[in-house]
């Protein structure tokens, strides 16, 4: 008798069919292997997951915003907003963003001291992009939670996602200080 796994409680976008299970296990094992052997690649993958997760929540609030402002919003509008905010915040000196600042300085020191050819300005722009995406993710998720509450739905899963995101950023900052040293300000 073969045991059946029940994936019905997963969100719609994470549904795994029984035939997908070997691929999901293979993906998890591959990411685990790469995390051990090529950590930078996994960091890039995690960063992309953060970006696309933020875009997912932005897309979830688009119908509400479209009704509110009376204009159609496409993914291109959201992309221009993210890139525009990144460029504008990159021009303001200094950015003085509290989160990820120690990690940014450590990555800048590491990559500029090596012969990678990546400039400190490029690294700063990348971290500014991550900060903008993170803040847009928090704002979009908060608006989506508000809309869910107004419609009589349960906003707690979305609020939980916001708390997890904030905890992750704080955890990255604490681990950066503990592992690589830095200012504990």
C-alpha positions in Angstrom: 0.0 0.0 0.0 1.4 3.3 -1.1 1.2 6.3 1.3 -0.4 9.4 -0.3 0.9 12.8 0.7 -1.7 15.5 1.2 -0.7 18.9 -0.3 -4.2 20.4 -0.3 -3.3 22.8 2.6 -0.6 24.5 0.6 -1.3 27.9 -1.1 -2.4 27.6 -4.8 1.0 28.7 -6.2 2.8 26.1 -4.1 0.7 23.1 -4.9 2.8 20.0 -5.5 1.3 17.1 -7.4 2.5 13.6 -6.5 4.3 13.5 -9.8 6.2 16.7 -8.9 7.6 15.3 -5.7 10.9 13.9 -7.1 11.6 17.2 -8.8 10.9 19.2 -5.7 13.2 16.9 -3.7 15.8 17.2 -6.4 15.5 21.0 -6.3 15.9 21.1 -2.5 18.9 18.8 -2.7 20.5 20.9 -5.5 20.0 24.1 -3.5 21.5 22.4 -0.5 24.5 21.3 -2.5 25.0 24.7 -4.0 24.6 26.3 -0.6 27.7 24.3 0.6 29.8 24.7 -2.6 28.7 28.0 -4.1 27.2 30.2 -1.4 27.2 33.3 -3.6 24.9 31.7 -6.2 22.4 30.7 -3.5 22.5 34.3 -2.1 21.7 35.5 -5.6 18.8 33.0 -5.9 17.5 34.0 -2.5 17.7 37.7 -3.6 15.7 36.9 -6.7 13.1 35.0 -4.7 12.8 38.1 -2.5 12.3 40.3 -5.6 9.7 38.0 -7.2 8.0 37.6 -3.8 7.7 41.3 -3.5 6.4 41.5 -7.1 3.8 38.9 -6.2 2.4 41.0 -3.4 2.5 44.1 -5.6 0.5 42.2 -8.2 -2.0 41.2 -5.5 -2.8 44.8 -4.6 -3.0 46.0 -8.2 -6.7 45.5 -8.6 -7.4 47.5 -5.5 -5.1 50.3 -6.6 -6.6 50.3 -10.1 -10.0 50.8 -8.7 -8.8 53.5 -6.3 -6.9 55.6 -8.9 -9.1 54.7 -11.9 -6.2 53.7 -14.1 -4.9 50.3 -15.3 -1.6 49.3 -13.7 0.7 46.7 -15.4 3.8 44.9 -14.2 5.8 47.4 -16.3 4.5 50.2 -14.1 5.6 48.4 -11.0 9.0 47.7 -12.5 9.5 51.3 -13.4 8.5 52.3 -9.9 11.1 50.0 -8.4 13.9 51.0 -10.7 13.0 54.7 -10.5 13.0 54.6 -6.7 16.3 52.7 -6.7 17.9 55.3 -9.0 16.6 58.2 -7.0 17.6 56.7 -3.6 21.0 55.9 -5.2 21.5 59.6 -5.9 20.8 60.7 -2.4 24.1 60.8 -0.4 24.3 59.1 2.1 21.5 56.6 1.9 21.7 56.0 5.7 19.6 52.9 5.4 19.9 51.0 8.7 19.2 47.5 7.4 21.8 45.7 5.4 24.4 48.4 5.9 26.9 46.2 7.6 26.5 43.5 5.0 26.9 46.1 2.2 30.1 47.4 3.7 31.5 43.8 4.1 30.6 42.9 0.5 32.0 46.2 -0.7 35.3 45.6 1.2 35.5 42.0 -0.1 34.7 42.7 -3.7 36.7 45.9 -4.1 39.8 44.3 -2.5 39.7 41.4 -4.9 40.2 41.7 -8.6 36.5 41.3 -9.4 36.2 44.6 -11.3 32.9 45.5 -9.4 32.9 49.0 -8.2 31.7 50.2 -4.8 29.0 52.3 -6.5 27.6 49.2 -8.2 27.4 47.3 -4.9 25.7 50.3 -3.3 23.2 50.4 -6.1 22.5 46.7 -5.8 21.9 47.1 -2.0 19.7 50.2 -2.6 17.6 48.1 -5.1 17.2 45.4 -2.4 16.1 48.0 0.1 13.6 49.5 -2.3 12.1 46.1 -3.2 11.9 45.2 0.5 10.1 48.4 1.5 7.7 48.0 -1.5 7.1 44.4 -0.4 6.2 45.5 3.1 4.0 48.4 1.9 2.2 46.1 -0.7 1.7 43.3 1.8 0.3 45.8 4.4 -2.1 47.2 1.8 -3.1 43.7 0.8 -3.7 42.8 4.4 -5.8 45.9 4.9 -7.9 45.0 1.8 -8.3 41.4 3.0 -9.6 42.7 6.3 -12.0 45.1 4.6 -13.4 42.3 2.6 -14.0 40.2 5.7 -11.1 37.8 5.0 -8.4 36.8 7.4 -5.3 39.1 7.1 -3.2 37.1 9.6 -1.2 35.0 7.0 -0.2 38.2 5.2 0.7 40.0 8.5 2.7 36.9 9.4 4.6 37.2 6.1 5.4 40.8 6.9 6.7 39.8 10.3 8.8 37.0 8.8 10.3 39.4 6.3 11.2 41.9 9.0 12.6 39.2 11.1 14.7 37.9 8.2 16.2 41.3 7.6 17.0 41.8 11.3 18.4 38.2 11.4 20.7 39.0 8.4 21.9 42.2 10.2 22.6 40.4 13.4 24.4 37.5 11.7 26.5 39.9 9.7 27.6 41.6 12.9 28.2 38.3 14.7 30.0 36.6 11.8 31.8 39.3 10.0 32.0 42.0 12.7 30.8 45.5 12.2 29.1 48.4 13.9 26.3 47.3 16.2 24.5 50.6 15.8 
